[in-house]
Amino acid sequence: MTGARCTGVDLSPVSLDIARELADRAGQAIRYVEANVLEAAAAVGEQVDLVYTSTGTICWVQDLWTWGRQVAALLRPGGTFFFRDSHPSANSLADHEPRLLAPGYRYFPLPAGQALTYADGMTYTDGDRSLITQPRNYEWPHSVSEVLMALVRAGLVIIEVDEQDDLPWPLHPAMTAEGEAYVLPAPWREQVPMAWSVVARKPASADLPGERARSGGNRAPGRAESCARSGRVMRPVGESRAPGRGESCARSGRVVRSVR
Ligand SMILES: C[S@@+](CC[C@H](N)C(=O)[O-])C[C@H]1O[C@@H](n2cnc3c(N)ncnc32)[C@H](O)[C@@H]1O
């Protein structure tokens, strides 16, 4: 990116090493900071014009209210946030059977203290699979309203919301490569959004909400009814575990567990 100073944040030193290597190869001077995104503002230590999060980021974060406040704290007044990730509806699709396009996982946020968990010995990158020493994954589903409200409650103004039919990885096993992206076959491609993006802005004279943004856990306030579903086991429809699944469905077999 010519003319801009860039900072990348990730909690994995291995991911950061690879990012540094790629930046070197591209001839870009990028600062990388090893930090949890939930503490990114302090770790980066300065406000910026643009915060960008790429695909596959918020599913690893439980507390989206803190995430939204960190984005807002990182932006200078008038700064812009650009978000793109897999669509919350697509994340809830069963991912064990190419001929089935149906809900298989929870769409709505989990009650605080619970996670979708599964074992996966494969890397989502093109890297060496034998390097996976900790196959246990923990994910948190985030709905459209939860993401938008996390930003709004942090004081940001939503400028644009868009939905797309492509992703950089085959989230569903029926997806096939099209250029550098993956898409569903017709007619599903026109029926189900696979990705979405949001542009939000921090008001020029920002008056950020403080603790009132935090309503507890990773859930929106006033959503007590969804607690009634806590503890339900989430499995792909009609199956407890995808046998011999391919590389494309790395998340099969997610179940809800309590986490500390
Ligand atoms: C699926 S990858 C994202 C890939 C990236 N968007 C891309 O397009 O190449 C998820 C990344 O998020 C990082 N990560 C997960 N939880 C995090 C957290 N709480 N704080 C910072 N980074 C986190 C992981 O270390 C990993 O590098």
The ligand as a Tripos MOL2 file, in Angstrom:
@<TRIPOS>MOLECULE
LIG
   27    29     1     0     0
SMALL
NO_CHARGES

@<TRIPOS>ATOM
      1 C1         -8.5500  -17.7340    9.5020 C.3       1 LIG1
      2 S1         -7.1070  -16.7920    9.9470 S.3       1 LIG1
      3 C2         -7.3670  -15.2990    9.0950 C.3       1 LIG1
      4 C3         -6.7610  -15.3850    7.7910 C.3       1 LIG1
      5 C4         -6.6450  -14.0440    7.1260 C.3       1 LIG1
      6 N1         -7.8770  -13.3220    7.2010 N.3       1 LIG1
      7 C5         -6.2820  -14.2570    5.7060 C.2       1 LIG1
      8 O1         -7.0900  -13.9020    4.8520 O.co2     1 LIG1
      9 O2         -5.2150  -14.7810    5.4560 O.co2     1 LIG1
     10 C6         -7.3810  -16.3600   11.6000 C.3       1 LIG1
     11 C7         -6.2280  -15.5990   12.1990 C.3       1 LIG1
     12 O3         -6.7460  -14.9470   13.3610 O.3       1 LIG1
     13 C8         -5.8040  -15.0300   14.4110 C.3       1 LIG1
     14 N2         -6.5620  -14.8790   15.6510 N.ar      1 LIG1
     15 C9         -7.5020  -15.6880   16.1700 C.ar      1 LIG1
     16 N3         -7.9890  -15.1820   17.3080 N.ar      1 LIG1
     17 C10        -7.3490  -13.9930   17.5100 C.ar      1 LIG1
     18 C11        -7.4250  -12.9960   18.5170 C.ar      1 LIG1
     19 N4         -8.2570  -13.1110   19.5440 N.pl3     1 LIG1
     20 N5         -6.6150  -11.9250   18.4170 N.ar      1 LIG1
     21 C12        -5.7590  -11.7920   17.3710 C.ar      1 LIG1
     22 N6         -5.6580  -12.7100   16.3680 N.ar      1 LIG1
     23 C13        -6.4380  -13.7940   16.4460 C.ar      1 LIG1
     24 C14        -5.1450  -16.3820   14.2080 C.3       1 LIG1
     25 O4         -3.8820  -16.4570   14.8160 O.3       1 LIG1
     26 C15        -5.0740  -16.4700   12.6730 C.3       1 LIG1
     27 O5         -3.8640  -15.9380   12.1800 O.3       1 LIG1
@<TRIPOS>BOND
     1     1     2 1
     2     2     3 1
     3     2    10 1
     4     3     4 1
     5     4     5 1
     6     5     6 1
     7     5     7 1
     8     7     8 2
     9     7     9 1
    10    10    11 1
    11    11    12 1
    12    11    26 1
    13    12    13 1
    14    13    14 1
    15    13    24 1
    16    14    15 ar
    17    14    23 ar
    18    15    16 ar
    19    16    17 ar
    20    17    18 ar
    21    17    23 ar
    22    18    19 1
    23    18    20 ar
    24    20    21 ar
    25    21    22 ar
    26    22    23 ar
    27    24    25 1
    28    24    26 1
    29    26    27 1
@<TRIPOS>SUBSTRUCTURE
     1 LIG1         1 GROUP 0 **** ****
